[in-house]
Amino acid sequence: MPNHTLNPFPDELLAAKKQIRERARSYGLDFYPVIFEMCDYEQMNQIAAYGGFPQRYPHWRFGMEYEKLRKQHHYGLGRIYEMVINNDPCYAYLQESNALVDQKLVIAHVYAHCDFFKNNLWFSPTNRKMMDEMANHSTHVRKHIEKHGHDAVERWLDVCMSVEHLIDPHSMFMQRGPSDSPPPKEDVNVQRELTQTKFKAKDYMDRWINPPEKLAAEAKKQRDELAKTRHSTPSRPTRDVLQYLLEHAKMTDWQADCLSIVREESYYFAPQGMTKVMNEGWATYWHSTLMTKHFVEAKEVIDYADHHSGTVHMPPGGFNPYKIGVELFRDIEDRWNKGKFGKEYDEADDLGAKKKWDKGLGLGREKIYEVRRIYNDVNFIDEFMTPEFIEKHKFYQYGRDPHTGQLRIISRDPVRIKQTMLYHLTNMGQPFIYVLDGNYCNRGELYLAHKHNGLDMEIKTAIETLRNIHRIWQRPVHLQAQIDDDMILFSFDGHQPKQQAIHDELPKPAHAL
């Protein structure tokens, strides 16, 4: 457990914090009250291991994370400059050993993060009292440990945490209701859902062109298909696998409570994964603006420049969300200030004219606030990462030469570069998994499917995930996935995993993607 006896806030830093806060507000940043706390490096590592929260339920993963952070600090491989929590009020932690210029940079960075948390659409459904909720979760799990034993609860949490990404982040904005809806009334919906292939014909030719026996056979086939799916579960493909398991898997109350806790925390952290580039880019944009214009003294310039450049450094072939995000926000501001957007600009053929293009619109600041409010990383990069931007910053694709081992450019194609980046950002880099059938082959087996978005699944990871879902479902589980160009069905029955090519003779699940 972290040591909660935190160090006092130095007077000099307290005065700087107030000045930075008011200056940030004068630029239009809008944030919940922010509570800063000063920590030594040990406390900082402990809190960071808990994801920024002073209390979490006990689990070995948090201990492993703490050891990694402690060793990184001890061997000089990395250090934590700031942590900030999406909450109302926001909580932020500063490491006492950092220099004053670093603390001012971090404070400016934090206020921008807090503005993003409060105003970005994707954070709007999140629990703004998550600090208290995490403490409640800790209490729940500790009570389960007292009653059922530490080993049993920790093993179950291992299973739950291994599938924590099987949620639907977009469901926070939709009222889909439970994954199973009541079956429709038979007579009304059969008439509504049946569709017959009937060709137009003159009355005297109709019985030859549309034979009654053929239409009757087609209607019977459709009724049979509807009968199969009307009472199927789920009633439609569902992406929130954890919710489906909570509704239908046979778990004890304490097991369901643990899985519910993991699911709730996954939804809380999901917007952070969906907006990592934007969030860090926004915070970097504002700490650089506030610091360079108002809060860097002459004696601090070199240290500030050194640490800021370290923050945005991105080696060839790397991926630094701070660098990509801040450069995109700056590019958007510049383009909208100069009017480099819209039909007239896009259709201009003179490259020289486009380079000098400046309508003097001055809409840049307004535009980046709008972008901050409604976008996530995927549509942010998809819409604003232009070929000119990729060329300007040399965001090319790199690879190792197999003969020399040297890093070389393998593609300058902006479409390919952007598409590859989007593949890795979509769904936070996790595969899209849906429940298609909870009663596969009428044997209570669970049938899942991977929606292919251009990237194959890792077979080893898929099989391990099936093992853990089987522990929750307690009956055989299946996963349909495209590997290379083949459709494969992975299965696990509690003994030995197996895989087979999907062919027409295999029973079909209740739904298809």
NUTOR-993734 format. One record per residue (C-alpha): residue in one letter; x, y, z. Coordinates in steps of 0.25 Angstrom, whole numbers, padded with zeros to 4 digits, always signed. Example, Ala and Ser with C-alpha at 12.3 -4.5 7.8 and 13.67 -1.06 7.14 Angstrom:
BEGIN
a+0049-0018+0031 s+0055-0004+0029 
***
This chain:
BEGIN
m+0000+0000+0000 p+0005+0014-0003 n+0010+0023+0008 h-0001+0034+0009 t+0008+0043+0018 l+0011+0053+0006 n+0021+0064+0007 p+0017+0079+0008 f+0016+0088-0004 p+0028+0098-0005 d+0023+0113-0004 e+0031+0116-0017 l+0024+0105-0025 l+0010+0109-0019 a+0011+0123-0024 a+0015+0118-0038 k+0004+0108-0038 k-0006+0119-0035 q+0000+0128-0046 i+0000+0116-0056 r-0015+0113-0053 e-0020+0127-0055 r-0012+0128-0068 a-0017+0115-0073 r-0031+0120-0071 s-0028+0133-0078 y-0025+0125-0090 g-0039+0118-0089 l-0035+0105-0082 d-0046+0100-0074 f-0044+0089-0063 y-0049+0084-0050 p-0042+0088-0037 v-0028+0082-0037 i-0022+0076-0025 f-0007+0075-0026 e+0001+0066-0016 m+0016+0065-0014 c+0022+0051-0014 d+0036+0045-0012 y+0040+0035-0023 e+0036+0023-0015 q+0022+0029-0013 m+0021+0033-0028 n+0025+0019-0032 q+0014+0012-0023 i+0003+0021-0027 a+0007+0020-0042 a+0007+0005-0040 y-0008+0006-0036 g-0011+0014-0049 g-0010+0027-0042 f-0020+0024-0030 p-0015+0023-0016 q-0024+0011-0014 r-0027-0002-0022 y-0031-0016-0020 p-0019-0025-0016 h-0013-0032-0028 w+0001-0037-0032 r+0000-0029-0045 f+0001-0016-0037 g+0013-0021-0030 m+0020-0025-0043 e+0017-0011-0048 y+0023-0005-0036 e+0036-0013-0037 k+0038-0009-0052 l+0036+0005-0048 r+0045+0004-0036 k+0056-0002-0045 q+0055+0008-0056 h+0057+0019-0046 h+0068+0012-0039 y+0076+0009-0052 g+0073+0023-0058 l+0065+0017-0069 g+0053+0026-0067 r+0046+0034-0057 i+0032+0039-0055 y+0030+0054-0056 e+0015+0055-0054 m+0002+0047-0052 v-0012+0053-0053 i-0025+0046-0050 n-0039+0048-0058 n-0047+0052-0046 d-0055+0063-0040 p-0047+0069-0034 c-0035+0065-0042 y-0023+0059-0034 a-0009+0061-0039 y+0005+0057-0033 l+0018+0064-0034 q+0031+0057-0030 e+0039+0066-0020 s+0053+0063-0026 n+0049+0070-0039 a+0055+0084-0042 l+0046+0096-0041 v+0045+0098-0056 d+0041+0083-0058 q+0030+0085-0047 k+0025+0097-0054 l+0025+0090-0068 v+0017+0078-0061 i+0007+0087-0055 a+0004+0094-0068 h+0003+0080-0075 v-0006+0075-0064 y-0016+0087-0065 a-0017+0084-0080 h-0020+0069-0077 c-0031+0073-0067 d-0037+0082-0078 f-0037+0071-0088 f-0043+0061-0077 k-0054+0071-0075 n-0057+0075-0089 n-0054+0064-0098 l-0067+0056-0103 w-0061+0043-0100 f-0059+0045-0086 s-0073+0051-0083 p-0079+0037-0079 t-0067+0034-0069 n-0069+0033-0054 r-0064+0047-0049 k-0063+0041-0034 m-0054+0029-0038 m-0045+0032-0027 d-0056+0028-0017 e-0061+0017-0026 m-0047+0010-0027 a-0046+0011-0011 n-0060+0004-0011 h-0055-0007-0021 s-0043-0009-0012 t-0052-0011+0000 h-0061-0021-0008 v-0049-0030-0012 r-0043-0030+0002 k-0056-0035+0007 h-0056-0046-0003 i-0042-0050+0001 e-0046-0050+0016 k-0057-0060+0012 h-0051-0068+0001 g-0036-0067+0003 h-0026-0059-0004 d-0021-0070-0014 a-0035-0073-0019 v-0039-0058-0021 e-0025-0055-0028 r-0026-0066-0037 w-0040-0062-0041 l-0035-0047-0043 d-0024-0053-0052 v-0035-0058-0061 c-0044-0046-0061 m-0032-0036-0064 s-0027-0045-0075 v-0040-0042-0083 e-0042-0027-0078 h-0041-0022-0092 l-0054-0030-0097 i-0063-0018-0096 d-0070-0008-0105 p-0065+0006-0103 h-0075+0012-0112 s-0087+0006-0104 m-0085+0017-0094 f-0092+0026-0104 m-0103+0017-0108 q-0115+0011-0100 r-0114-0003-0105 g-0121-0009-0093 p-0117-0023-0089 s-0111-0032-0099 d-0124-0040-0100 s-0137-0034-0103 p-0151-0041-0101 p-0155-0050-0113 p-0164-0043-0122 k-0179-0047-0124 e-0180-0059-0133 d-0191-0055-0143 v-0188-0040-0145 n-0173-0041-0147 v-0173-0053-0156 q-0182-0045-0166 r-0172-0033-0164 e-0159-0041-0166 l-0163-0051-0177 t-0159-0047-0190 q-0162-0055-0203 t-0155-0054-0216 k-0167-0051-0225 f-0165-0047-0239 k-0174-0037-0246 a-0184-0044-0256 k-0197-0042-0263 d-0208-0049-0255 y-0210-0060-0266 m-0195-0063-0265 d-0193-0062-0250 r-0195-0076-0246 w-0184-0081-0256 i-0174-0070-0253 n-0177-0070-0238 p-0181-0085-0235 p-0189-0085-0222 e-0181-0098-0217 k-0168-0091-0218 l-0173-0078-0211 a-0178-0087-0200 a-0165-0095-0198 e-0158-0082-0198 a-0167-0076-0187 k-0166-0089-0179 k-0150-0088-0180 q-0151-0074-0175 r-0160-0078-0163 d-0151-0089-0159 e-0139-0079-0159 l-0147-0069-0151 a-0151-0080-0141 k-0136-0083-0139 t-0132-0069-0137 r-0144-0064-0130 h-0140-0070-0116 s-0125-0070-0119 t-0116-0063-0109 p-0111-0052-0111 s-0122-0047-0120 r-0111-0039-0128 p-0096-0040-0129 t-0091-0033-0116 r-0077-0027-0115 d-0078-0025-0099 v-0073-0039-0096 l-0071-0036-0082 q-0086-0031-0080 y-0091-0044-0087 l-0083-0053-0078 l-0088-0045-0066 e-0102-0047-0071 h-0101-0062-0075 a-0089-0069-0069 k-0091-0078-0057 m-0083-0070-0046 t-0084-0069-0031 d-0088-0055-0026 w-0073-0052-0022 q-0068-0056-0035 a-0078-0048-0043 d-0075-0036-0034 c-0060-0037-0037 l-0063-0038-0052 s-0072-0026-0051 i-0061-0018-0044 v-0051-0021-0055 r-0061-0017-0066 e-0065-0004-0059 e-0050+0000-0058 s-0048-0004-0072 y-0059+0006-0077 y-0053+0017-0068 f-0039+0015-0074 a-0044+0013-0089 p-0045+0028-0093 q-0031+0030-0089 g-0026+0019-0098 m-0035+0025-0109 t-0030+0039-0108 k-0015+0036-0104 v-0009+0044-0116 m-0019+0056-0115 n-0018+0057-0100 e-0003+0057-0099 g-0002+0066-0111 w-0012+0076-0105 a-0005+0076-0092 t+0009+0078-0099 y+0003+0089-0107 w-0001+0097-0095 h+0011+0094-0086 s+0020+0099-0097 t+0011+0111-0100 l+0010+0115-0085 m+0024+0112-0082 t+0031+0119-0093 k+0022+0131-0093 h+0021+0134-0078 f+0028+0125-0068 v+0042+0121-0073 e+0053+0130-0066 a+0066+0133-0074 k+0073+0123-0065 e+0063+0112-0068 v+0063+0113-0083 i+0073+0102-0085 d+0067+0092-0075 y+0053+0094-0081 a+0058+0093-0095 d+0065+0080-0092 h+0053+0074-0084 h+0043+0078-0094 s+0051+0073-0106 g+0053+0060-0099 t+0037+0059-0097 v+0035+0061-0112 h+0047+0053-0118 m+0042+0042-0127 p+0053+0034-0134 p+0051+0029-0148 g+0041+0018-0148 g+0036+0021-0134 f+0023+0025-0129 n+0022+0037-0119 p+0008+0042-0116 y+0014+0055-0110 k+0021+0058-0123 i+0010+0054-0133 g-0001+0060-0125 v+0006+0074-0122 e+0010+0075-0137 l-0004+0072-0142 f-0010+0082-0133 r+0000+0093-0137 d-0002+0089-0152 i-0018+0090-0150 e-0016+0104-0144 d-0007+0109-0155 r-0016+0104-0166 w-0029+0110-0160 n-0021+0123-0157 k-0017+0124-0172 g-0030+0117-0178 k-0023+0105-0183 f-0035+0097-0184 g-0048+0096-0191 k-0052+0094-0206 e-0044+0105-0212 y-0031+0101-0205 d-0033+0086-0208 e-0035+0089-0223 a-0024+0099-0225 d-0013+0093-0234 d-0002+0103-0233 l+0007+0097-0222 g+0014+0110-0220 a+0001+0117-0218 k-0003+0107-0208 k+0010+0108-0200 k+0008+0123-0199 w-0007+0122-0196 d-0011+0132-0185 k-0025+0137-0185 g-0023+0143-0171 l-0035+0136-0165 g-0029+0135-0151 l-0038+0123-0148 g-0027+0114-0142 r-0029+0115-0127 e-0044+0113-0129 k-0042+0101-0138 i-0033+0093-0128 y-0043+0095-0117 e-0053+0089-0126 v-0045+0078-0129 r-0041+0076-0115 r-0056+0075-0111 i-0061+0064-0121 y-0050+0056-0127 n-0043+0043-0123 d-0029+0038-0128 v-0035+0030-0140 n-0043+0041-0146 f-0033+0052-0142 i-0022+0045-0150 d-0031+0041-0161 e-0036+0055-0163 f-0024+0064-0160 m-0011+0056-0164 t-0010+0061-0178 p+0001+0056-0188 e+0008+0070-0186 f+0008+0068-0171 i+0014+0054-0173 e+0025+0059-0183 k+0028+0071-0174 h+0031+0063-0162 k+0037+0051-0169 f+0027+0042-0162 y+0031+0030-0172 q+0031+0015-0170 y+0044+0009-0166 g+0050-0005-0166 r+0063-0012-0163 d+0071-0016-0176 p+0073-0031-0174 h+0087-0030-0180 t+0093-0018-0172 g+0083-0017-0160 q+0082-0002-0163 l+0069+0005-0162 r+0064+0009-0175 i+0051+0016-0181 i+0042+0005-0187 s+0030+0014-0190 r+0027+0029-0193 d+0013+0026-0197 p+0004+0035-0188 v-0008+0026-0190 r-0001+0014-0186 i+0006+0021-0174 k-0007+0027-0169 q-0015+0014-0171 t-0004+0006-0163 m-0005+0016-0152 l-0020+0015-0151 y-0019+0000-0151 h-0011+0000-0138 l-0020+0011-0132 t-0034+0006-0135 n-0040-0001-0123 m-0027+0003-0115 g-0020-0007-0123 q-0029-0018-0118 p-0036-0028-0127 f-0051-0026-0129 i-0058-0038-0123 y-0073-0041-0123 v-0082-0052-0117 l-0090-0058-0128 d-0096-0070-0120 g-0097-0074-0106 n-0104-0087-0109 y-0096-0092-0120 c-0100-0106-0126 n-0111-0105-0115 r-0101-0110-0105 g-0099-0097-0097 e-0085-0094-0104 l-0080-0080-0106 y-0077-0076-0120 l-0069-0063-0122 a-0064-0056-0135 h-0052-0047-0138 k-0056-0036-0148 h-0044-0034-0157 n-0040-0020-0159 g-0027-0023-0167 l-0018-0028-0156 d-0018-0043-0152 m-0019-0048-0138 e-0008-0054-0130 i-0011-0069-0129 k-0004-0071-0116 t-0012-0059-0110 a-0025-0064-0116 i-0023-0078-0110 e-0019-0073-0096 t-0032-0064-0096 l-0041-0075-0100 r-0035-0083-0088 n-0039-0072-0078 i-0052-0069-0084 h-0055-0084-0082 r-0052-0083-0068 i-0063-0072-0067 w-0073-0079-0076 q-0070-0094-0071 r-0074-0100-0085 p-0067-0101-0098 v-0063-0088-0105 h-0060-0085-0119 l-0054-0073-0127 q-0055-0071-0141 a-0044-0063-0147 q-0037-0060-0161 i-0023-0064-0161 d-0016-0060-0174 d-0027-0063-0184 d-0033-0075-0177 m-0045-0075-0167 i-0041-0083-0155 l-0049-0088-0143 f-0041-0088-0130 s-0048-0097-0119 f-0045-0100-0105 d-0053-0110-0096 g-0045-0110-0084 h-0035-0120-0088 q-0028-0118-0101 p-0029-0106-0110 k-0031-0109-0125 q-0033-0102-0138 q-0040-0105-0151 a-0043-0098-0164 i-0057-0094-0165 h-0065-0101-0176 d-0079-0102-0180 e-0082-0115-0172 l-0079-0108-0159 p-0091-0104-0151 k-0094-0089-0152 p-0095-0079-0140 a-0108-0072-0138 h-0102-0059-0144 a-0092-0055-0154 l-0083-0043-0155 
***
